[in-house]
């Protein structure tokens, strides 16, 4: 696989309201555990739309992986221009940092938000431009990622698209693994 889309929940859907929330580290670890083997096999591009939450955290994971895998690139394709326009200042600063560090940045529709169809176009674009999807998503807790997943499932029916998910159970395993490492090192 050369190109993968990464997406998932927005932070408020996870009950996370700050990037330094302890849960973010576990989510990033789970994303890294999924992306690293792909990078070892020649993954070249990770695509995101630049939304807050899973996507921007995944961007940070890509930046970390680029230290080891210099052929790995991050592409950010926003659904419309100025998607961060109504975000608070902290989120805008974080977004600008991620955008300025990406290897490629563009907007799918070359206009500001004007209708919900721009999100459907975004989903179709990402599925058409990638060979697979890594989605932080739990079927029992549908949220905004379900629309991207539905689009990906249609393409996967052809047998030419891979869907990988990180569920809440997967995240819980990461938490337990990391906490057991901490206990081992501290002797607790």
Buried (B, 14 or more C-beta within 10 A) or exposed (E): BEBBBBBBBBBEBBEBEEBEBEBBBBBBBBBBBBBBEBBEEEBBBBBBBBBBBBBBBBBBBBBBBBEEBEEBBBBBBBBBEEBBEEEEEEBEEBBEEBBEBBEEBEBBBEEEBEEEEBBBBBBBBBBEBBBBBBBBBBEEEEBBBEBBBEBBEEBBEEEEBBBBBBBBEBBEBBBEBBEEEEEEEEEE
